[in-house]
């Protein structure tokens, strides 16, 4: 007990040697007191024999006149030391006057960390953290609270459907007091109180959260699956994307993953979806978190269409209103590098929706600069499409969750074959896949099965089916084998049927540079609304003609207002050609792009002959390079 002279020699002392004075939360009870400790108090009554003080809304006691140093009126503050807790629960205090001290806030119950709540089930605890989501249900208000290493749901009850603690907002730093319970096998805090922390305490909590974020967001140090110097150039950029994705999960921000709806796009998005789901489950106590925080969305076009961005933005705004979520981060995969993406990006610029791009299409870096927070593309390092997005994304997934490596080792080879990569590391990727039980022919079947399924899925992500086809996050290898057999066979059958009717209508000429040009009106001489789509049909015809001639070949499949292009052995620059056509034919509505030697263009239907004639003239001037082969990433949406 401190002596009446108020020197305050007893009680707790901080690591800096200063006395500690505790500031009790409003709902603190006797269980939160300890004799000999000092507390902030407020006078609630003055008597001849002393003053009564409150140390919380639940706790009051007497400072006898013999233990008072100063004189006080009701409402004035002082520091007291708890001298005695009597058997009847009465509290006796002694005044303490200190020249220097540290204040420590105390919540009702034992302090607890968000990642260790299983040790406190049934106990009353308090947890300091940041509010990352506020969801109003038909019953309680669910606050998702970010602690240092985990995010935990906290259910606060008022009247059914009525917002609890309406003064608490998203991103507030708070102290939650309540009882740790389990609900459907998951941990949840049943809330007694949610208190917004004062500036000093909030700053301390935010400092600890920031330090934990930097630690947890750091990608795992994994070696690249293939020894490829070209890939090494991108390594730091890939780590940066992995770091940003982990930080996004820790911040409670949803992720919308947009990917090109083809084999490489699926090889990019599915492993990352798997890794991010694992990381979300590691961070969140809420078992439904992955369903609310991560969406994988295929895009038919080889760029971010206004239709897609409008839909994404609308859903994001609805989720913010209905579920109390932050606006999402947009992750563009195998897509998003070109000027055609910028109208959609500018639409998002009005909202807090950061954009990350991982792509291997020929980029327009100046066009997207300032609109995206990160842009990873091999062309930015003087490499090209042979480093596919699937290869890059598998490495990002492994940096997020290295334990998935064994399940993902075959995926880069599938991506490379799907996009016809001739990169020097393809041999290593094929060997890795072979060691995992996938021969080259089987990998091609997987790619064909993915393309076939994606065509019929349209805008649906087909999560479970696609996982089974790629054998990622699939629990039945036999089911995977049987599905691939079925869909690859049907894809081959449908392609054969399509070509049986289409090949007779292919037009042929030899250009001035001695390249063979093959053209087909896919609108009138190929089946519509069935597999393969016009882009795929054009690609298959092109492959047949390359095999037949053994010479440089260009193939154009066209319709009323579009054309898809493939080239082998001719050094085209399709994005540059599109740029020139836009300038040379104003009003023709020309747009498009893709890789250098494979891509698509669109135009106004009435200007078709003019645009295609100009395009062919440019192709006739292109340099012959018989070692140059085309990527398979033809836009199948056409």
C-alpha positions as CSV (number, residue, x, y, z in Angstrom):
1,X,0.0,0.0,0.0
2,X,1.3,3.5,-0.9
3,X,1.9,5.8,2.1
4,X,-0.4,8.8,2.6
5,X,2.3,11.1,1.4
6,X,1.6,9.9,-2.2
7,X,5.1,8.8,-3.2
8,X,3.7,5.8,-5.0
9,X,6.6,3.5,-4.5
10,X,4.5,0.3,-4.7
11,X,2.6,-1.1,-7.8
12,X,3.6,-2.2,-11.3
13,X,6.4,-0.6,-13.2
14,X,7.0,-0.6,-16.9
15,X,10.2,-1.7,-18.8
16,X,11.4,1.9,-18.8
17,X,11.2,2.1,-15.0
18,X,8.2,4.4,-14.9
19,X,5.2,3.5,-12.7
20,X,2.2,2.0,-14.6
21,X,-1.2,3.5,-14.1
22,X,-4.1,1.4,-15.4
23,X,-7.1,3.0,-17.2
24,X,-10.0,0.5,-16.9
25,X,-12.5,0.0,-19.6
26,X,-16.1,0.9,-18.7
27,X,-17.2,-2.7,-18.3
28,X,-14.3,-3.8,-16.1
29,X,-15.3,-5.8,-13.0
30,X,-13.6,-7.0,-9.8
31,X,-11.9,-9.7,-11.8
32,X,-9.9,-7.0,-13.6
33,X,-8.5,-5.5,-10.4
34,X,-5.4,-6.4,-8.4
35,X,-4.4,-5.0,-5.0
36,X,-1.4,-2.8,-5.1
37,X,-1.9,-1.6,-8.7
38,X,-2.6,2.1,-9.5
39,X,-5.6,3.3,-11.5
40,X,-7.1,6.4,-13.0
41,X,-10.2,7.4,-11.1
42,X,-12.9,10.1,-11.1
43,X,-14.5,11.5,-8.0
44,X,-18.3,10.7,-7.8
45,X,-19.0,11.9,-4.3
46,X,-17.4,14.1,-1.5
47,X,-17.9,13.3,2.2
48,X,-16.4,14.6,5.4
49,X,-14.5,11.3,5.8
50,X,-13.2,11.1,2.3
51,X,-14.2,10.8,-1.4
52,X,-15.8,8.1,-3.4
53,X,-14.2,7.4,-6.8
54,X,-15.1,5.5,-10.0
55,X,-12.4,3.4,-11.7
56,X,-14.9,2.0,-14.2
57,X,-18.6,2.2,-14.7
58,X,-18.9,-1.0,-12.7
59,X,-16.4,-0.3,-9.9
60,X,-16.4,2.4,-7.2
61,X,-14.7,2.7,-3.8
62,X,-13.6,5.0,-1.0
63,X,-10.4,7.1,-0.6
64,X,-10.4,7.8,3.2
65,X,-9.5,11.4,4.2
66,X,-6.4,9.9,5.9
67,X,-5.2,8.6,2.5
68,X,-6.0,11.8,0.5
69,X,-3.2,14.2,-0.5
70,X,-5.3,16.9,-2.2
71,X,-8.9,18.2,-2.1
72,X,-11.3,17.3,-4.8
73,X,-14.8,18.1,-6.2
74,X,-17.1,15.7,-8.0
75,X,-15.9,15.0,-11.6
76,X,-12.3,15.7,-10.9
77,X,-9.7,13.1,-11.8
78,X,-6.9,11.6,-9.6
79,X,-4.6,8.5,-9.4
80,X,-5.4,5.9,-6.8
81,X,-3.8,2.7,-5.6
82,X,-6.1,-0.2,-4.7
83,X,-5.3,-0.9,-1.0
84,X,-7.8,-3.6,-0.2
85,X,-10.7,-5.6,-1.7
86,X,-12.8,-6.5,1.3
87,X,-14.8,-9.7,1.6
88,X,-18.0,-7.9,1.0
89,X,-16.6,-6.5,-2.3
90,X,-16.0,-2.9,-1.0
91,X,-12.9,-1.2,-2.4
92,X,-10.5,0.9,-0.4
93,X,-8.1,3.2,-2.3
94,X,-5.2,5.4,-1.5
95,X,-4.4,8.6,-3.5
96,X,-1.0,8.5,-5.3
97,X,0.6,11.5,-6.9
98,X,3.2,10.8,-9.6
99,X,5.4,13.2,-11.6
100,X,6.0,10.6,-14.4
101,X,4.1,7.5,-15.3
102,X,2.8,5.4,-18.2
103,X,-0.9,4.7,-18.8
104,X,-2.0,1.2,-19.8
105,X,-5.5,0.6,-20.9
106,X,-7.2,-2.5,-19.4
107,X,-10.2,-4.3,-20.9
108,X,-12.6,-6.5,-19.2
109,X,-11.3,-10.1,-19.2
110,X,-7.9,-11.5,-20.0
111,X,-6.0,-10.0,-22.9
112,X,-5.9,-12.4,-25.9
113,X,-4.4,-12.7,-29.3
114,X,-6.6,-13.4,-32.3
115,X,-4.5,-16.4,-33.4
116,X,-4.7,-18.1,-29.9
117,X,-8.4,-17.9,-29.0
118,X,-8.7,-21.7,-28.9
119,X,-6.9,-21.4,-25.6
120,X,-9.6,-19.2,-24.2
121,X,-12.8,-21.0,-25.2
122,X,-15.5,-20.1,-22.6
123,X,-13.5,-17.3,-21.1
124,X,-14.1,-13.6,-21.1
125,X,-11.3,-11.8,-23.0
126,X,-10.5,-8.5,-24.6
127,X,-8.9,-8.2,-28.1
128,X,-7.3,-5.1,-29.6
129,X,-7.4,-4.8,-33.4
130,X,-8.7,-3.1,-36.5
131,X,-12.2,-3.5,-38.0
132,X,-11.9,-4.9,-41.5
133,X,-15.6,-5.7,-42.1
134,X,-19.0,-4.9,-40.6
135,X,-21.8,-7.2,-41.8
136,X,-25.3,-6.7,-40.6
137,X,-27.2,-10.0,-40.5
138,X,-30.8,-10.7,-39.7
139,X,-29.6,-11.3,-36.1
140,X,-26.3,-10.0,-34.8
141,X,-23.8,-7.5,-36.3
142,X,-20.7,-9.3,-37.3
143,X,-17.4,-7.4,-36.8
144,X,-14.4,-9.0,-38.4
145,X,-11.5,-7.8,-36.3
146,X,-7.9,-8.0,-37.5
147,X,-5.5,-8.9,-34.7
148,X,-1.8,-9.2,-35.3
149,X,-1.8,-12.6,-36.9
150,X,-5.4,-13.5,-37.5
151,X,-8.9,-12.1,-38.3
152,X,-11.7,-13.2,-36.0
153,X,-15.5,-12.8,-36.3
154,X,-17.2,-11.0,-33.4
155,X,-20.9,-11.2,-33.0
156,X,-22.7,-8.3,-31.3
157,X,-26.4,-8.6,-30.5
158,X,-29.0,-5.9,-30.3
159,X,-32.6,-6.3,-31.5
160,X,-32.8,-8.7,-34.5
161,X,-31.3,-7.0,-37.5
162,X,-30.4,-3.8,-35.7
163,X,-26.9,-2.4,-36.1
164,X,-24.9,-2.9,-32.9
165,X,-22.4,-0.2,-31.9
166,X,-23.3,2.2,-34.7
167,X,-20.4,4.5,-33.7
168,X,-17.9,1.9,-34.8
169,X,-16.8,2.2,-38.4
170,X,-14.7,0.3,-40.9
171,X,-10.9,0.6,-40.2
172,X,-11.5,1.8,-36.7
173,X,-9.0,0.6,-34.1
174,X,-11.0,-1.0,-31.3
175,X,-11.0,-3.1,-28.2
176,X,-13.5,-5.9,-28.3
177,X,-14.6,-7.5,-25.0
178,X,-16.5,-10.7,-25.0
179,X,-16.7,-14.5,-24.5
180,X,-14.8,-16.9,-26.8
181,X,-17.3,-19.4,-28.1
182,X,-17.4,-22.0,-31.0
183,X,-20.1,-21.9,-33.7
184,X,-20.3,-24.7,-36.2
185,X,-16.9,-25.7,-35.2
186,X,-15.3,-22.3,-35.7
187,X,-14.2,-19.7,-33.2
188,X,-16.2,-16.6,-32.6
189,X,-16.3,-13.9,-29.9
190,X,-19.7,-13.2,-28.4
191,X,-19.4,-9.4,-27.9
192,X,-20.1,-7.6,-24.6
193,X,-18.6,-4.3,-25.8
194,X,-16.7,-2.7,-28.7
195,X,-14.8,0.4,-27.7
196,X,-13.0,2.7,-30.1
197,X,-9.5,3.2,-28.8
198,X,-8.0,6.6,-28.0
199,X,-5.3,8.1,-30.3
200,X,-2.3,7.0,-28.2
201,X,-3.5,3.4,-27.7
202,X,-4.8,3.1,-31.3
203,X,-1.4,4.2,-32.6
204,X,0.3,1.6,-30.5
205,X,-2.0,-1.1,-31.8
206,X,-1.6,0.1,-35.4
207,X,2.2,0.0,-35.0
208,X,2.0,-3.7,-33.9
209,X,-0.4,-4.5,-36.7
210,X,1.9,-2.9,-39.3
211,X,4.9,-4.8,-38.0
212,X,2.9,-8.1,-38.1
213,X,1.7,-7.3,-41.6
214,X,5.2,-6.8,-42.9
215,X,6.3,-10.1,-41.4
216,X,3.3,-12.1,-42.6
217,X,3.1,-10.5,-46.1
218,X,6.7,-11.4,-47.0
219,X,6.6,-14.1,-49.7
220,X,8.2,-17.4,-49.0
221,X,11.7,-17.8,-50.4
222,X,11.3,-20.6,-53.0
223,X,13.5,-21.5,-56.0
224,X,12.0,-21.2,-59.4
225,X,10.8,-24.5,-60.8
226,X,13.0,-24.1,-63.9
227,X,16.5,-22.7,-64.3
228,X,15.7,-20.0,-66.9
229,X,17.7,-16.8,-67.0
230,X,14.9,-15.0,-68.8
231,X,12.5,-15.8,-66.0
232,X,15.0,-14.6,-63.3
233,X,14.5,-11.1,-64.7
234,X,10.9,-11.1,-63.5
235,X,11.6,-12.7,-60.1
236,X,11.5,-9.5,-58.0
237,X,8.3,-8.4,-59.7
238,X,6.6,-11.7,-59.0
239,X,7.6,-11.5,-55.4
240,X,6.1,-8.0,-55.2
241,X,2.8,-9.3,-56.5
242,X,2.8,-12.2,-54.0
243,X,3.6,-9.7,-51.2
244,X,0.7,-7.3,-52.3
245,X,-1.7,-10.2,-52.5
246,X,-0.8,-11.4,-49.0
247,X,-1.2,-7.8,-47.7
248,X,-4.6,-7.6,-49.4
249,X,-5.8,-10.7,-47.5
250,X,-4.4,-9.4,-44.2
251,X,-6.2,-6.0,-44.7
252,X,-9.5,-7.8,-45.2
253,X,-9.9,-6.5,-48.7
254,X,-11.6,-8.9,-51.2
255,X,-9.9,-10.0,-54.4
256,X,-11.6,-10.2,-57.8
257,X,-9.4,-12.3,-60.2
258,X,-10.0,-11.6,-63.9
259,X,-8.4,-14.1,-66.3
260,X,-8.5,-14.8,-70.0
261,X,-10.8,-17.8,-70.6
262,X,-8.2,-20.1,-72.2
263,X,-5.8,-22.7,-71.2
264,X,-3.0,-20.4,-70.1
265,X,-5.5,-18.1,-68.3
266,X,-6.8,-21.1,-66.3
267,X,-3.2,-22.3,-65.6
268,X,-2.6,-18.9,-64.2
269,X,-5.8,-18.3,-62.2
270,X,-6.5,-21.8,-60.7
271,X,-3.2,-22.2,-58.8
272,X,-3.4,-18.6,-57.5
273,X,-7.0,-19.2,-56.4
274,X,-5.9,-22.4,-54.6
275,X,-3.0,-20.6,-52.9
276,X,-5.0,-17.6,-51.9
277,X,-7.8,-19.7,-50.5
278,X,-5.2,-21.6,-48.3
279,X,-3.8,-18.3,-47.1
280,X,-7.2,-16.8,-46.3
281,X,-8.1,-20.0,-44.3
282,X,-4.9,-19.6,-42.4
283,X,-5.6,-15.9,-41.5
284,X,-9.4,-16.0,-41.0
285,X,-11.2,-17.8,-38.2
286,X,-14.4,-17.4,-40.3
287,X,-14.9,-20.6,-42.4
288,X,-16.9,-18.7,-45.0
289,X,-14.2,-16.1,-45.6
290,X,-12.9,-17.6,-48.8
291,X,-16.3,-17.6,-50.4
292,X,-16.7,-13.9,-49.6
293,X,-13.2,-12.6,-50.2
294,X,-12.1,-14.3,-53.5
295,X,-13.8,-14.5,-56.9
296,X,-12.3,-16.0,-60.0
297,X,-14.0,-14.6,-63.2
298,X,-13.1,-15.6,-66.8
299,X,-13.1,-13.0,-69.5
300,X,-13.8,-14.1,-73.1
301,X,-12.2,-11.0,-74.6
302,X,-8.3,-10.6,-74.6
303,X,-8.8,-7.3,-72.8
304,X,-10.9,-5.9,-69.9
305,X,-14.2,-5.1,-71.6
306,X,-16.6,-2.4,-70.4
307,X,-19.2,-5.1,-69.9
308,X,-16.9,-6.9,-67.5
309,X,-15.8,-3.9,-65.5
310,X,-19.3,-2.5,-65.2
311,X,-20.4,-5.9,-63.8
312,X,-17.4,-6.1,-61.4
313,X,-17.9,-2.6,-60.1
314,X,-21.6,-3.1,-59.6
315,X,-21.1,-6.3,-57.6
316,X,-18.3,-4.6,-55.6
317,X,-20.5,-1.7,-54.6
318,X,-23.3,-4.0,-53.7
319,X,-21.0,-6.1,-51.5
320,X,-19.8,-3.0,-49.8
321,X,-23.3,-2.0,-49.0
322,X,-24.8,-5.4,-48.1
323,X,-21.8,-7.1,-46.5
324,X,-19.8,-4.2,-45.1
325,X,-16.8,-5.2,-47.3
326,X,-14.1,-3.0,-48.6
327,X,-13.9,-2.5,-52.4
328,X,-11.8,-5.3,-53.9
329,X,-8.4,-5.5,-55.4
330,X,-8.5,-6.4,-59.1
331,X,-6.0,-9.1,-60.2
332,X,-5.7,-9.3,-64.0
333,X,-4.2,-12.5,-65.3
334,X,-3.2,-13.3,-68.9
335,X,-5.0,-10.1,-69.8
336,X,-4.9,-6.4,-68.9
337,X,-1.6,-5.0,-70.5
338,X,-2.9,-3.0,-73.4
339,X,-4.5,0.3,-74.3
340,X,-7.8,-1.5,-74.9
341,X,-7.9,-2.1,-71.1
342,X,-7.5,1.5,-70.2
343,X,-11.2,2.6,-70.6
344,X,-12.2,0.0,-68.0
345,X,-9.3,1.0,-65.7
346,X,-10.3,4.7,-65.9
347,X,-13.7,3.6,-64.8
348,X,-12.3,2.0,-61.7
349,X,-10.0,5.0,-61.0
350,X,-13.0,6.8,-59.4
351,X,-13.1,4.1,-56.7
352,X,-10.6,2.6,-54.2
353,X,-9.9,-0.5,-56.4
354,X,-6.2,-1.2,-56.9
355,X,-5.2,-3.2,-60.0
356,X,-2.4,-5.7,-60.4
357,X,-1.6,-7.1,-63.8
358,X,0.3,-10.3,-64.7
359,X,0.3,-10.9,-68.4
360,X,2.4,-12.0,-71.4
361,X,0.5,-10.3,-74.2
362,X,2.4,-7.6,-76.1
363,X,1.9,-4.6,-73.7
364,X,1.3,-0.9,-74.0
365,X,3.1,0.1,-70.8
366,X,2.8,3.8,-71.3
367,X,-1.0,3.5,-71.7
368,X,-1.6,1.5,-68.5
369,X,1.1,3.3,-66.4
370,X,-0.6,5.3,-63.6
371,X,-3.7,3.1,-63.8
372,X,-2.3,0.0,-62.3
373,X,-0.2,-0.5,-59.1
374,X,1.9,-3.4,-60.5
375,X,2.5,-4.7,-64.0
376,X,4.5,-7.9,-64.6
377,X,5.1,-8.7,-68.2
378,X,8.1,-10.4,-69.9
379,X,8.1,-7.9,-72.7
380,X,9.1,-5.2,-70.2
381,X,12.4,-7.1,-69.8
382,X,13.0,-7.7,-73.5
383,X,11.5,-11.2,-73.3
384,X,8.3,-12.3,-75.0
385,X,5.1,-14.5,-74.8
386,X,7.2,-17.7,-74.3
387,X,7.1,-16.9,-70.6
388,X,3.4,-17.6,-70.2
389,X,1.2,-16.2,-67.5
390,X,0.6,-19.7,-66.2
391,X,4.3,-20.1,-65.6
392,X,4.5,-16.8,-63.7
393,X,1.4,-17.4,-61.7
394,X,2.5,-20.8,-60.5
395,X,5.6,-19.2,-59.0
396,X,3.5,-16.5,-57.3
397,X,1.2,-19.2,-55.9
398,X,4.3,-21.1,-54.5
399,X,5.5,-17.9,-52.9
400,X,2.2,-17.6,-51.1
401,X,1.9,-21.2,-50.1
402,X,5.1,-23.3,-50.9
403,X,3.4,-26.5,-49.7
404,X,1.4,-26.6,-52.9
405,X,4.4,-27.1,-55.1
406,X,3.9,-30.9,-55.6
407,X,0.4,-30.3,-56.8
408,X,1.4,-27.6,-59.2
409,X,4.6,-28.9,-60.9
410,X,2.8,-30.0,-64.0
411,X,0.9,-26.8,-64.5
412,X,3.6,-24.7,-66.2
413,X,4.0,-27.4,-68.9
414,X,0.2,-27.3,-69.6
415,X,0.4,-23.5,-69.8
416,X,3.4,-23.7,-72.2
417,X,1.8,-26.2,-74.5
418,X,-1.6,-24.4,-74.5
419,X,0.1,-21.2,-75.6
420,X,2.7,-23.0,-77.8
421,X,5.6,-21.6,-75.9
422,X,9.0,-22.5,-77.3
423,X,10.9,-21.1,-74.4
424,X,14.2,-22.8,-73.5
425,X,12.7,-24.0,-70.1
426,X,9.9,-26.0,-71.7
427,X,12.2,-29.1,-71.6
428,X,12.5,-28.7,-67.8
429,X,8.8,-28.1,-67.3
430,X,8.0,-31.2,-69.4
431,X,10.4,-33.2,-67.3
432,X,8.9,-32.0,-64.1
433,X,5.4,-33.0,-65.4
434,X,6.7,-36.4,-66.5
435,X,8.1,-37.0,-63.0
436,X,4.6,-36.2,-61.7
437,X,3.1,-38.7,-64.1
438,X,2.1,-36.5,-67.1
439,X,3.5,-37.2,-70.5
440,X,3.5,-34.6,-73.2
441,X,0.5,-36.0,-75.0
442,X,-1.4,-36.1,-71.8
443,X,-0.6,-32.5,-71.1
444,X,-2.0,-31.5,-74.5
445,X,-5.1,-33.5,-73.7
446,X,-5.5,-31.5,-70.5
447,X,-5.2,-28.2,-72.4
448,X,-7.8,-29.3,-75.0
449,X,-10.2,-30.5,-72.3
450,X,-9.8,-27.1,-70.5
451,X,-10.5,-25.2,-73.7
452,X,-13.6,-27.4,-74.4
453,X,-15.0,-27.0,-70.9
454,X,-14.3,-23.2,-70.9
455,X,-16.3,-22.8,-74.1
456,X,-19.4,-24.3,-72.6
457,X,-19.0,-22.7,-69.2
458,X,-19.2,-19.3,-70.9
459,X,-18.9,-16.7,-68.0
460,X,-19.0,-19.3,-65.2
461,X,-15.8,-20.1,-63.5
462,X,-16.7,-23.8,-63.3
463,X,-14.5,-24.1,-60.2
464,X,-14.9,-27.7,-59.3
465,X,-14.9,-29.0,-62.9
466,X,-11.8,-26.9,-63.8
467,X,-10.0,-28.0,-60.7
468,X,-10.6,-31.7,-61.6
469,X,-9.5,-31.2,-65.2
470,X,-6.3,-29.5,-64.2
471,X,-5.8,-31.8,-61.2
472,X,-5.2,-28.9,-58.9
473,X,-7.0,-29.1,-55.5
474,X,-8.6,-32.4,-56.8
475,X,-8.9,-35.4,-54.5
476,X,-9.5,-38.1,-57.1
477,X,-6.8,-38.7,-59.8
478,X,-9.0,-41.3,-61.5
479,X,-11.8,-38.8,-61.9
480,X,-9.4,-36.4,-63.4
481,X,-8.2,-38.9,-65.9
482,X,-11.7,-39.9,-67.0
483,X,-12.8,-36.3,-67.4
484,X,-9.8,-35.4,-69.5
485,X,-10.4,-38.4,-71.7
486,X,-14.0,-37.6,-72.2
487,X,-13.7,-33.8,-72.9
488,X,-10.5,-34.1,-75.0
489,X,-12.1,-36.7,-77.2
490,X,-15.2,-34.6,-77.6
491,X,-13.1,-31.6,-78.4
492,X,-11.2,-33.5,-81.1
493,X,-14.5,-34.8,-82.6
494,X,-16.1,-31.4,-82.7
495,X,-13.0,-29.9,-84.3
496,X,-12.9,-32.6,-87.0
497,X,-16.6,-32.0,-87.7
498,X,-16.0,-28.2,-88.0
499,X,-13.0,-28.6,-90.3
500,X,-14.8,-31.1,-92.5
501,X,-17.1,-28.4,-93.6
502,X,-14.9,-25.4,-93.4
503,X,-11.7,-26.4,-95.2
504,X,-13.4,-26.5,-98.6
505,X,-14.1,-22.8,-98.3
506,X,-10.5,-21.7,-97.5
507,X,-9.1,-19.2,-100.0
508,X,-5.4,-19.2,-100.8
509,X,-2.9,-16.8,-102.2
510,X,0.8,-16.2,-102.1
511,X,1.8,-12.7,-100.9
512,X,4.7,-10.6,-102.3
513,X,6.9,-11.8,-99.5
514,X,6.3,-15.4,-100.5
515,X,4.2,-16.1,-97.5
516,X,1.1,-18.2,-98.0
517,X,-2.1,-16.4,-97.0
518,X,-5.2,-18.5,-96.2
519,X,-8.6,-16.8,-95.6
520,X,-12.0,-18.2,-94.5
521,X,-15.3,-16.5,-93.8
522,X,-16.0,-18.2,-90.5
523,X,-19.4,-16.5,-90.3
524,X,-20.7,-18.3,-93.3
525,X,-18.6,-21.4,-93.6
526,X,-18.3,-22.6,-90.0
527,X,-21.0,-23.7,-87.5
528,X,-21.9,-20.9,-85.1
529,X,-22.6,-21.0,-81.4
530,X,-20.8,-24.4,-81.0
531,X,-17.3,-25.6,-80.4
532,X,-14.9,-24.7,-81.7
533,X,-15.5,-21.0,-81.8
534,X,-14.3,-18.9,-84.8
535,X,-11.0,-18.1,-83.2
536,X,-10.3,-21.8,-82.4
537,X,-11.5,-22.8,-85.9
538,X,-9.1,-20.4,-87.5
539,X,-6.3,-21.7,-85.3
540,X,-7.0,-25.3,-86.3
541,X,-7.1,-24.4,-90.0
542,X,-3.9,-22.6,-89.6
543,X,-2.2,-25.6,-88.0
544,X,-3.4,-27.8,-90.9
545,X,-1.9,-25.4,-93.5
546,X,1.4,-25.0,-91.7
547,X,1.7,-28.8,-91.7
548,X,0.7,-29.2,-95.3
549,X,3.0,-26.4,-96.8
550,X,6.0,-26.4,-94.5
551,X,6.4,-22.8,-95.5
552,X,5.6,-19.4,-93.8
553,X,1.8,-19.2,-93.4
554,X,-0.7,-16.5,-92.4
555,X,-4.3,-17.4,-91.7
556,X,-7.2,-14.9,-91.4
557,X,-10.6,-16.1,-90.2
558,X,-13.1,-13.2,-90.6
559,X,-16.7,-12.4,-89.9
560,X,-18.9,-9.3,-90.5
561,X,-17.1,-7.1,-88.0
562,X,-14.0,-9.1,-86.8
563,X,-11.0,-11.0,-87.9
564,X,-8.7,-13.4,-86.1
565,X,-5.1,-13.7,-87.2
566,X,-2.4,-16.4,-87.0
567,X,1.1,-16.5,-88.4
568,X,4.1,-18.8,-88.5
569,X,7.3,-17.9,-90.2
570,X,6.3,-14.3,-90.8
571,X,7.5,-11.5,-88.5
572,X,4.3,-9.6,-87.9
573,X,3.5,-7.0,-85.3
574,X,-0.2,-7.2,-84.9
575,X,-0.5,-4.5,-82.2
576,X,1.4,-2.1,-84.3
577,X,-0.7,-2.9,-87.4
578,X,-3.8,-2.2,-85.4
579,X,-2.4,1.1,-84.3
580,X,-1.7,2.0,-87.9
581,X,-5.1,0.9,-89.1
582,X,-6.8,3.1,-86.5
583,X,-4.9,6.1,-87.8
584,X,-5.2,5.3,-91.5
585,X,-8.9,4.4,-91.5
586,X,-10.8,6.8,-89.2
587,X,-14.4,5.9,-88.6
588,X,-13.8,2.3,-89.3
589,X,-14.0,1.5,-85.6
590,X,-10.7,-0.5,-85.7
591,X,-9.6,-2.0,-82.4
592,X,-7.7,-5.1,-81.2
593,X,-4.3,-6.5,-80.5
594,X,-2.8,-9.6,-78.9
595,X,0.6,-11.1,-79.4
596,X,3.0,-10.0,-82.2
597,X,2.0,-12.9,-84.5
598,X,-1.4,-13.9,-83.2
599,X,-4.4,-11.6,-82.4
600,X,-7.7,-10.2,-83.4
601,X,-9.2,-7.0,-84.7
602,X,-12.7,-5.6,-84.8
603,X,-14.1,-3.0,-87.1
604,X,-17.4,-1.5,-88.4
605,X,-19.2,-4.1,-90.6
606,X,-19.5,-1.7,-93.6
607,X,-15.8,-1.2,-93.7
608,X,-14.7,-4.8,-93.6
609,X,-13.3,-5.1,-97.1
610,X,-11.3,-1.9,-96.7
611,X,-9.8,-2.9,-93.4
612,X,-8.9,-6.5,-94.3
613,X,-7.4,-5.3,-97.7
614,X,-5.2,-2.8,-95.8
615,X,-4.3,-5.5,-93.3
616,X,-3.2,-7.9,-96.0
617,X,-1.1,-5.2,-97.6
618,X,0.8,-4.7,-94.4
619,X,1.3,-8.5,-94.0
620,X,2.7,-8.7,-97.5
621,X,5.5,-6.3,-96.4
622,X,6.4,-8.3,-93.3
623,X,9.8,-10.0,-93.0
624,X,10.0,-13.7,-93.4
625,X,11.4,-15.5,-90.4
626,X,10.9,-19.3,-90.7
627,X,12.0,-19.9,-87.1
628,X,9.2,-17.7,-85.8
629,X,6.1,-19.7,-84.5
630,X,2.8,-18.4,-83.3
631,X,1.4,-18.6,-79.9
632,X,-2.0,-20.4,-79.5
633,X,-3.6,-17.6,-77.6
634,X,-6.3,-16.8,-80.2
635,X,-9.3,-15.0,-78.8
636,X,-11.9,-17.7,-78.8
637,X,-14.7,-15.3,-77.9
638,X,-14.9,-14.3,-81.6
